[in-house]
């Protein structure tokens, strides 16, 4: 697949997406692209290229629309309240299935996995999602093998992550997979990600 750059990563955004589901992975991947892999491009895109309002009110203006974002090697599909509408939107699910056919690696954060499941893309696969959404995940597709412990599940061409902040861990894993553990550790140090919960 020719993309103009050796690596193009797209973060899909939509009304009601969870803020950290988007900006957590974006921070990791953009830091990597800017500092370690300048041949890599990280872009945001929405269905029509218009701005979106996230779950808690943050407004985002994406780089492109779905029709003009161009070829991507990796797509990050976040979660958030907006997934409840999208997972029942047949036109959107058809678009997700089509996106999958031309994207080598599809990833989700949090309840983004619900949309992937509704589209039939997690059938028979191990997957994770937000801790409060496992019942809905298996209701959408009983063949999904839920992993209620992992922060992320790498099943080759599909990676799912657990809720919200787990998207950062998934993105660091993605850097390690694409560029090695040393690069992922440098990104982690660069963004000073070393969680020690205060409680």
Residue pairs with C-beta under 8 A, 6 or more apart in sequence:
1 71
1 73
1 102
1 104
2 71
3 70
3 71
3 72
3 73
4 70
5 39
5 40
5 41
6 39
6 40
7 33
7 37
7 39
7 40
7 41
7 73
7 74
7 178
8 40
8 41
8 43
8 70
8 71
8 72
8 73
8 74
9 29
9 33
9 40
9 41
9 42
9 43
9 72
9 73
9 74
9 75
9 76
10 42
10 43
10 44
10 45
10 69
10 72
10 74
10 75
10 76
11 22
11 25
11 26
11 29
11 42
11 43
11 44
11 45
11 75
11 76
11 78
12 44
12 45
12 46
12 66
12 75
12 76
12 77
12 78
13 22
13 44
13 45
13 46
13 52
13 54
13 60
13 62
13 78
14 46
14 47
14 52
14 80
14 82
14 86
15 52
15 53
15 82
16 53
16 54
16 55
16 80
16 81
16 82
16 83
16 84
16 85
17 52
17 54
17 55
17 78
17 79
17 80
17 82
17 83
18 54
18 55
18 56
18 78
18 79
18 80
18 81
18 109
18 110
18 111
18 164
19 54
19 55
19 56
19 58
20 164
20 165
20 167
20 168
21 78
21 79
21 80
21 109
21 110
21 112
21 164
21 167
22 44
22 54
22 60
22 76
22 78
24 109
24 164
24 165
24 167
24 168
24 171
25 76
25 78
25 107
25 109
25 167
25 168
25 170
25 171
25 174
26 42
26 44
26 76
27 168
27 171
27 191
28 168
28 171
28 172
28 174
28 175
28 187
28 191
28 193
29 42
29 76
29 171
29 174
29 175
30 42
31 187
31 190
31 191
32 40
32 175
32 179
32 183
32 187
33 40
33 41
33 42
35 186
35 187
35 190
36 179
36 183
36 186
36 187
37 179
37 183
43 62
43 63
43 64
43 69
44 60
44 62
44 63
44 64
45 62
45 63
45 64
45 65
45 66
45 69
46 52
46 62
46 65
46 66
47 65
47 66
47 92
47 95
48 65
48 66
49 62
49 64
49 65
49 66
49 68
50 62
50 65
51 59
51 60
51 61
51 62
52 59
52 60
52 62
53 59
53 60
54 60
54 80
55 80
55 81
55 82
63 69
64 70
66 95
66 99
71 102
72 103
73 103
73 104
73 105
74 103
74 104
74 105
74 106
74 107
74 174
75 99
75 103
75 105
75 106
75 107
76 107
76 108
76 109
76 167
76 171
77 96
77 106
77 107
77 108
77 109
77 112
77 115
77 116
78 108
78 109
78 110
78 112
78 167
79 108
79 109
79 110
79 111
79 112
79 113
79 114
79 129
79 130
79 163
79 164
80 110
80 111
83 111
83 112
83 114
83 115
84 111
84 114
86 92
86 93
86 115
87 93
87 114
87 115
87 117
87 118
87 140
88 118
92 115
93 115
93 118
93 119
96 115
96 116
96 119
96 121
97 119
97 120
97 121
99 106
100 106
100 119
100 121
104 157
105 157
105 158
105 159
106 116
106 121
106 157
106 158
106 159
107 158
107 159
107 160
107 161
107 170
107 174
108 115
108 116
108 129
108 158
108 159
108 160
108 161
109 161
109 164
109 166
109 167
109 170
110 129
110 130
110 133
110 161
110 162
110 163
110 164
110 166
110 167
111 129
111 130
111 133
111 163
112 129
112 160
113 122
113 127
113 128
113 129
113 133
113 137
113 160
114 129
114 133
114 136
114 137
114 140
116 122
116 127
116 158
116 160
117 127
117 137
117 140
117 141
117 144
118 140
118 141
120 141
121 158
122 137
122 141
122 144
122 158
122 160
123 141
123 143
123 144
124 143
124 144
124 145
125 144
125 145
125 155
125 158
126 144
126 145
126 146
126 147
126 153
126 155
127 137
127 144
127 145
127 146
127 147
127 153
127 155
127 158
127 160
128 146
128 147
128 148
128 150
128 151
128 152
128 153
128 160
128 161
128 162
128 166
129 137
129 146
129 160
129 162
129 163
130 162
130 163
130 164
131 148
131 162
131 163
132 163
134 146
134 148
137 144
137 146
138 144
138 146
147 153
150 162
151 161
151 162
151 166
151 169
151 170
152 159
152 160
152 161
152 162
152 166
152 169
152 170
152 173
153 159
153 160
153 161
154 173
154 177
159 170
159 173
159 174
160 170
161 167
161 169
161 170
165 195
168 193
172 184
172 187
172 188
172 193
173 184
175 183
175 184
175 187
176 183
176 184
188 194
